[in-house]
Amino acid sequence: MRSNLEIILIESYTRKPWRSLETYQLIEQSLKEEWRVHSINAFKRLDLTSNINKLRLERRKKLFVFNIAEYLDEENKVGFLPGILDEIGLPHLGSSGETVEIGLDKAATKKLLSDQGIPTPRFFVVKDKTFQTSAEAKKIGFPLIVKPVNEGGHIGIREDSVVYDEIALNKIIQRIHEEHDQPALVEEFITGPEMRECSVGIIDGETRLFTPIEIDYEAMAANKEILSYESAQQDLEKTKLVQEGKLRKKMIDLAERTFEILGAKDYSRVDLRMNGLDCYVLEINIMPGLGPKSFLPQAAKEIYGLEYAELIQMMVKHSMGRQKK
């Protein structure tokens, strides 16, 4: 006998593989094993809310919204979905709009974490292309890495985003302002012979699951040890499980504290990088990719034996249970 719950699946396609037609089809198939699913693909807020309100009037069952996108129109950053869903008042997967907004602002997140004693690479923000970077860059020292402050999914990060002098630094800052129309985050680049980069997925529920994995740069044959947008788009990223118990424990502790400080819900992913001195939180992905080749689903299968459909269904059940309370 099927559940009294019905699912509204919001489809917001982009060029990202984790927001592709294939990903949404897999999610829909997974949900349909347990519930009736109503898929909505809307480009404008009014179309989305009209469709949802129509379903609320027609259906006499509980409705739950499954959404994995930040915006209806991501290219123009229009239609902030977590905020819209909060206003609609239906239970939905994931964190509140307020939490997602903080997570999307790398500088605000790093300041919040630093204030709470979480190690994060030193940084400064360049809001204007004419900003004089010399003094700030000298305080931290080269090499530095330059990123758009409000992007996820490695957007705006290329191999030349790691800079070794002020000329290169200002060149990449200018590119970010011109191509992304937003401030640039200039961050201490954690490197050295003992450098390792890891990612810890968090799947919340009655028992919180963690998926600590390491980026396997040797297997990727990368010229530079960074995760670029191109590598993410082409699914070139390679990972391996973290075997050392002490390191696993440290990373999980930092990831869990980050998750709780931000007030994240249901699922997230925390990216970390370490050298011989410390382990640093780079950022938290409040809404990490849930594509079949994304870090979190792959690691959940490898570590816990969770098939894709099981993971999707478990996330819905845990989220609904949380919101009932």
LINUR-V637827 format. One record per pair of residues at least 4 apart in sequence whose ideal C-beta (glycine too) atoms are under 8 Angstrom apart, sorted by the first residue. I is the first residue (numbers start at 1). J is the second residue. Records with the same first field share a line. If there is no record, write none. Layout:
I: J / J
This chain:
2: 34 / 35 / 36
3: 34 / 35
4: 61 / 62
5: 35 / 61 / 62 / 63 / 64 / 320
6: 35 / 36 / 37 / 38 / 55 / 59 / 61 / 62 / 63 / 64
7: 31 / 35 / 36 / 37 / 38 / 63 / 64 / 65 / 66 / 316
8: 37 / 38 / 40 / 52 / 55 / 63 / 64 / 65 / 66 / 90
9: 24 / 27 / 28 / 31 / 37 / 38 / 39 / 40 / 66 / 67
10: 40 / 41 / 42 / 48 / 65 / 66 / 67 / 69 / 81
11: 24 / 39 / 40 / 41
12: 19 / 41 / 67 / 68 / 69 / 71 / 72 / 74 / 81
13: 19 / 20 / 21 / 24 / 41
14: 19 / 20 / 69 / 74 / 75
15: 233
16: 20 / 153 / 232 / 233 / 289 / 291
17: 22 / 23 / 232 / 233 / 235 / 289 / 291 / 293
18: 23 / 68 / 153 / 289 / 290 / 291 / 293 / 294
19: 23 / 24 / 68 / 69 / 289 / 291
20: 24 / 291
21: 25
22: 26 / 291 / 292
23: 27 / 290 / 291 / 292
24: 28 / 39
25: 29
26: 30 / 292 / 308
27: 31 / 66 / 68 / 290 / 312
28: 32 / 37 / 39
29: 33 / 309
30: 308 / 309 / 312 / 313
31: 35 / 37 / 66 / 312 / 313 / 316
32: 36 / 37
33: 309 / 313
34: 313 / 316
35: 316
36: 61
38: 55
40: 48 / 51 / 52
42: 47 / 48 / 51 / 72
43: 47 / 72 / 73 / 79
44: 48 / 72 / 79
45: 49 / 72 / 79 / 84
46: 50
47: 51
48: 52 / 72 / 79 / 84
49: 53 / 84 / 88
50: 54
51: 55
52: 56 / 65 / 88 / 90
53: 57
54: 58
55: 59 / 63
56: 63 / 90
59: 63
63: 90 / 91
64: 90 / 91 / 92 / 93 / 316 / 319 / 320
65: 85 / 88 / 90 / 91 / 92 / 93
66: 92 / 93 / 316
67: 81 / 82 / 85 / 92 / 93 / 94
68: 93 / 94 / 287 / 289 / 290
69: 74 / 81 / 287
70: 74 / 80 / 81 / 82 / 100 / 104 / 152 / 287
71: 76 / 77 / 78 / 79 / 80 / 81
72: 78 / 79 / 81
73: 77 / 78 / 79
79: 84
80: 84 / 97 / 100 / 101
81: 85
82: 86 / 92 / 94 / 95 / 96 / 97 / 99 / 100 / 101 / 287
83: 87 / 97 / 100 / 101
84: 88 / 97
85: 90 / 92 / 97
86: 96 / 97
91: 319 / 320 / 323
92: 319
93: 266 / 267 / 315 / 316 / 319
94: 100 / 265 / 266 / 267 / 286 / 287 / 319
95: 99 / 100 / 103 / 262 / 263 / 264 / 265 / 266 / 268 / 286 / 287
96: 100 / 263 / 265
97: 101
98: 102 / 263
99: 103 / 262 / 263 / 264 / 265 / 286
100: 104 / 286 / 287
101: 105
102: 108 / 109 / 112 / 262
103: 109 / 262 / 264 / 268 / 283 / 284 / 285 / 286 / 287
104: 150 / 151 / 152 / 286
105: 109 / 149 / 150
106: 110 / 147 / 149 / 150 / 185 / 283
107: 111 / 123 / 125 / 149 / 183 / 185
108: 112
109: 113 / 262 / 283 / 284
110: 114 / 120 / 121 / 123 / 283
111: 115
112: 116 / 261 / 262
113: 118 / 120 / 258 / 261 / 281
114: 118 / 120
116: 257 / 261
118: 254 / 257 / 258 / 261 / 281
119: 254 / 278 / 279 / 280 / 281
120: 280 / 281 / 282
121: 187 / 188 / 189 / 190 / 273 / 280 / 282
122: 139 / 140 / 187 / 188
123: 140 / 185 / 186 / 187 / 188
124: 136 / 140 / 186
125: 149 / 183 / 184 / 185 / 186
126: 131 / 133 / 173 / 177 / 183 / 184 / 186
127: 131 / 183
129: 173 / 174 / 177
131: 173
133: 137 / 166 / 169 / 170 / 173 / 186
134: 138 / 166
135: 139
136: 140 / 186
137: 141 / 142 / 144 / 166 / 169 / 186
140: 144 / 186 / 188
141: 188
142: 163 / 164 / 165 / 169 / 189
143: 162 / 163 / 164 / 189 / 191
144: 162 / 163 / 169 / 186 / 187 / 188 / 189
145: 157 / 161 / 162 / 163 / 186 / 187 / 188 / 189 / 226
146: 161 / 163 / 169 / 172 / 173 / 176 / 184 / 185 / 186 / 187
147: 151 / 156 / 157 / 161 / 176 / 184 / 185 / 187
148: 155 / 156 / 176 / 180 / 182 / 183 / 184 / 185
149: 182 / 183 / 184 / 185
150: 180 / 182 / 183
151: 155 / 156 / 180 / 182
152: 285 / 287
153: 229 / 232 / 289
154: 227 / 228 / 229 / 231 / 232
155: 180 / 229
156: 161 / 176 / 179 / 180 / 229
157: 161 / 226 / 227 / 228 / 229
158: 228 / 229 / 230
159: 223 / 224 / 226 / 228
160: 168 / 172
161: 172 / 226 / 228
162: 189 / 224 / 226
163: 168 / 169 / 171 / 172
164: 168
165: 169
166: 170
167: 171
168: 172
169: 173 / 186
170: 174
171: 175
172: 176 / 184
173: 177 / 184 / 186
174: 178
175: 179
176: 180 / 182 / 183 / 184
177: 181 / 182 / 183 / 184
190: 195 / 273 / 274 / 275 / 280
191: 195 / 225 / 275
192: 275 / 276
193: 276
194: 274 / 275 / 276
195: 225 / 273 / 274 / 275
196: 214 / 215 / 273 / 274
197: 214 / 215 / 217 / 225 / 227 / 271 / 272 / 273 / 274
198: 212 / 213 / 214 / 215 / 242 / 251 / 271 / 272 / 273 / 274
199: 211 / 212 / 213 / 215 / 239 / 269 / 270 / 271 / 272 / 295
200: 210 / 211 / 212 / 213 / 251 / 252 / 254 / 255 / 269 / 270 / 272
201: 209 / 210 / 211 / 213 / 267 / 268 / 269 / 288 / 295 / 296 / 299 / 300
202: 208 / 209 / 210 / 211 / 255 / 256 / 259 / 264 / 267 / 268 / 269 / 270
203: 208 / 209 / 210 / 211 / 266 / 267 / 296 / 300 / 311 / 314 / 315 / 318
204: 208 / 265 / 266 / 267 / 318 / 322
205: 209 / 314 / 317 / 318 / 321
206: 318 / 321
208: 256
209: 300 / 303 / 304
210: 252 / 255 / 256
211: 295 / 296 / 299 / 300 / 303 / 304
212: 241 / 242 / 248 / 251 / 252 / 255 / 299
213: 239 / 240 / 241 / 242 / 295 / 299
214: 239 / 240 / 241 / 242
215: 220 / 225 / 227 / 237 / 238 / 239
216: 220 / 238 / 239 / 240
217: 222 / 225 / 238
219: 238 / 240
220: 231 / 236 / 237 / 238
222: 226 / 231
227: 231 / 232 / 237
228: 232
229: 233
230: 234 / 236
231: 236 / 237
232: 236 / 237
235: 293
237: 295
239: 295 / 298 / 299
241: 299 / 302 / 303
242: 247 / 248 / 251
243: 248
244: 248
245: 249
246: 250
247: 251
248: 252
249: 253
250: 254 / 279
251: 255 / 272 / 279
252: 256
253: 257
254: 258 / 270 / 272 / 279 / 281
255: 259 / 270 / 272 / 281
256: 260
257: 261
258: 262 / 270 / 281 / 284
259: 264 / 268 / 270 / 284
260: 264
262: 268 / 284 / 286
264: 268 / 284 / 286
265: 319 / 322
266: 315 / 318 / 319 / 322
267: 288 / 296 / 315
268: 284 / 285 / 286 / 287 / 288
269: 284 / 285 / 288 / 295 / 296
270: 281 / 283 / 284 / 285
271: 281 / 282 / 283 / 284 / 285
272: 279 / 280 / 281 / 282
273: 279 / 280 / 282
274: 278 / 279 / 280
285: 289
288: 294 / 295 / 296
289: 294 / 295 / 296
290: 294 / 296 / 297 / 312
291: 297
292: 297 / 298 / 308
293: 297 / 298
294: 298
295: 299
296: 300
297: 301 / 308 / 311
298: 302
299: 303
300: 304 / 306 / 311
301: 305 / 306 / 307 / 308 / 311
306: 310 / 311 / 314
307: 311
308: 312
309: 313
310: 314
311: 315
312: 316
313: 317
314: 318
315: 319
316: 320
317: 321
318: 322
319: 323
320: 324
321: 325
